[in-house]
Amino acid sequence: MSLRKHTEVAVGVLIRADDALLLTSRPEGKPCAGYWEFPGGKLEDGESVEQALRRELIEELGITIGAAEVWKVTEHDYPHALVRLHWCKVRDWQGTFDMREGQSMAWQQLPLDVKPVLPGSLPVLQWLAQERGMAFDAEHYTRHLPEATPGL
């Protein structure tokens, strides 16, 4: 049995002044296409979490972020990857949102209207709900993930 190596991922929890959260959809051609997630991506060699998040949000969304508060770290074992998610709260950005990977975006209040949400995001939604004194129901956001597709 071989141990899977973690993929390190920087994730941005963009929070608007009205406490709305930015979620984006996984584009066609990527694992879990159609699922909603917080934007971000893999760390490249030598990058800090904040550097990776800054680069990924320019590449994916066309925005430049201000300070990113590294907040929590979680792990999730998807069929296609074992990921370590570095969650960062971001309240400051400049630029116009441009969905550069063909994804959709939605500003959402809790509980979210968009679903399904990637399972790796559920702990963060629960923490955000707790911070706001709200109940959290994971079943509201989920559907069963398809089996891994070879080569992804």
C-alpha positions as CSV (number, residue, x, y, z in Angstrom):
1,M,0.0,0.0,0.0
2,S,1.5,3.3,-1.0
3,L,0.9,6.5,0.9
4,R,-0.6,9.3,-1.2
5,K,1.3,12.6,-1.2
6,H,-0.6,15.7,-0.1
7,T,-1.3,18.4,-2.7
8,E,-0.9,21.7,-0.9
9,V,-3.7,24.2,-1.8
10,A,-4.3,27.9,-0.9
11,V,-7.9,28.7,-0.7
12,G,-9.5,32.2,-0.5
13,V,-12.6,32.8,1.6
14,L,-13.5,36.2,0.1
15,I,-15.9,38.1,2.4
16,R,-17.7,41.1,1.2
17,A,-18.7,44.0,3.6
18,D,-22.2,42.5,3.9
19,D,-20.7,39.1,5.0
20,A,-21.5,37.5,1.6
21,L,-19.0,34.8,0.6
22,L,-17.7,34.3,-3.0
23,L,-18.0,30.8,-4.4
24,T,-17.1,29.6,-7.8
25,S,-18.1,26.5,-9.7
26,R,-15.6,23.8,-10.9
27,P,-15.3,24.2,-14.7
28,E,-15.9,21.3,-17.2
29,G,-12.9,19.1,-17.6
30,K,-11.8,19.4,-14.0
31,P,-12.5,16.7,-11.3
32,C,-15.9,17.4,-9.6
33,A,-17.0,19.7,-12.4
34,G,-20.2,21.6,-11.4
35,Y,-19.4,21.5,-7.7
36,W,-19.1,24.9,-5.9
37,E,-16.0,25.8,-4.0
38,F,-14.0,28.7,-2.6
39,P,-11.4,29.9,-5.2
40,G,-7.7,29.1,-5.0
41,G,-5.2,26.5,-6.2
42,K,-2.1,24.5,-5.8
43,L,1.1,25.9,-4.3
44,E,4.0,26.0,-6.6
45,D,7.6,25.2,-5.4
46,G,8.9,27.9,-3.2
47,E,5.6,29.7,-2.8
48,S,4.1,30.7,0.5
49,V,0.3,30.2,1.0
50,E,-0.3,33.9,0.5
51,Q,1.8,34.1,-2.7
52,A,0.0,31.1,-4.2
53,L,-3.4,32.5,-3.3
54,R,-2.5,35.9,-4.8
55,R,-1.3,34.3,-8.0
56,E,-4.2,31.9,-8.3
57,L,-6.8,34.6,-7.8
58,I,-5.2,36.8,-10.5
59,E,-5.1,33.7,-12.9
60,E,-8.7,32.5,-12.1
61,L,-10.6,35.6,-11.2
62,G,-8.6,38.6,-12.5
63,I,-8.5,40.3,-9.1
64,T,-5.6,41.4,-6.9
65,I,-6.0,40.7,-3.2
66,G,-4.8,42.8,-0.3
67,A,-3.9,41.1,2.9
68,A,-4.9,37.4,3.3
69,E,-5.4,36.2,6.9
70,V,-4.2,32.6,7.0
71,W,-7.0,31.1,9.1
72,K,-7.3,27.3,9.2
73,V,-5.8,24.2,7.7
74,T,-7.8,21.1,6.8
75,E,-7.2,17.9,4.8
76,H,-9.6,16.1,2.5
77,D,-9.1,12.8,0.7
78,Y,-10.9,13.0,-2.7
79,P,-10.8,10.1,-5.1
80,H,-8.5,12.2,-7.4
81,A,-6.3,13.8,-4.8
82,L,-5.3,14.0,-1.2
83,V,-5.4,17.8,-0.4
84,R,-4.2,19.9,2.4
85,L,-6.3,23.1,2.3
86,H,-4.8,26.3,3.6
87,W,-7.9,28.6,4.2
88,C,-7.3,32.3,4.1
89,K,-9.9,35.0,4.9
90,V,-9.7,37.9,2.4
91,R,-11.7,41.1,2.8
92,D,-9.8,43.4,0.5
93,W,-9.3,43.1,-3.3
94,Q,-9.1,45.3,-6.4
95,G,-10.2,44.7,-10.0
96,T,-13.2,43.4,-11.9
97,F,-14.1,39.8,-11.5
98,D,-13.4,37.9,-14.7
99,M,-14.1,34.1,-14.7
100,R,-11.0,33.1,-16.7
101,E,-11.5,29.4,-16.6
102,G,-15.2,29.3,-17.7
103,Q,-16.4,28.9,-14.2
104,S,-19.5,30.6,-12.6
105,M,-19.3,32.8,-9.5
106,A,-21.9,33.6,-6.9
107,W,-21.9,35.8,-3.8
108,Q,-23.8,33.9,-1.1
109,Q,-25.1,34.4,2.4
110,L,-25.3,31.5,4.8
111,P,-27.0,29.1,4.3
112,L,-25.8,28.9,0.7
113,D,-28.2,28.6,-2.2
114,V,-25.6,27.1,-4.5
115,K,-25.0,23.3,-4.3
116,P,-23.5,20.8,-4.4
117,V,-20.5,22.1,-2.5
118,L,-17.2,20.3,-2.5
119,P,-16.9,18.2,0.6
120,G,-13.6,19.7,1.5
121,S,-15.3,23.1,2.0
122,L,-17.9,21.8,4.5
123,P,-15.7,22.3,7.7
124,V,-15.2,26.0,6.6
125,L,-18.9,26.5,6.1
126,Q,-19.6,25.0,9.5
127,W,-17.0,27.3,11.2
128,L,-18.4,30.4,9.4
129,A,-21.9,29.4,10.5
130,Q,-20.7,29.0,14.1
131,E,-19.0,32.4,14.0
132,R,-22.3,33.9,12.9
133,G,-24.4,32.0,15.5
134,M,-26.1,29.9,12.9
135,A,-27.0,26.2,12.6
136,F,-25.2,24.1,10.1
137,D,-26.5,21.1,8.1
138,A,-23.9,19.4,5.9
139,E,-26.6,17.4,4.1
140,H,-28.0,20.6,2.7
141,Y,-24.8,21.1,0.6
142,T,-23.8,17.6,-0.5
143,R,-24.4,15.0,-3.1
144,H,-22.4,11.8,-3.6
145,L,-19.1,12.4,-5.4
146,P,-18.6,10.2,-8.5
147,E,-15.9,7.6,-8.5
148,A,-12.4,8.8,-9.6
149,T,-11.9,9.0,-13.3
150,P,-8.6,7.4,-14.3
151,G,-6.0,9.9,-15.4
152,L,-7.4,12.9,-13.4
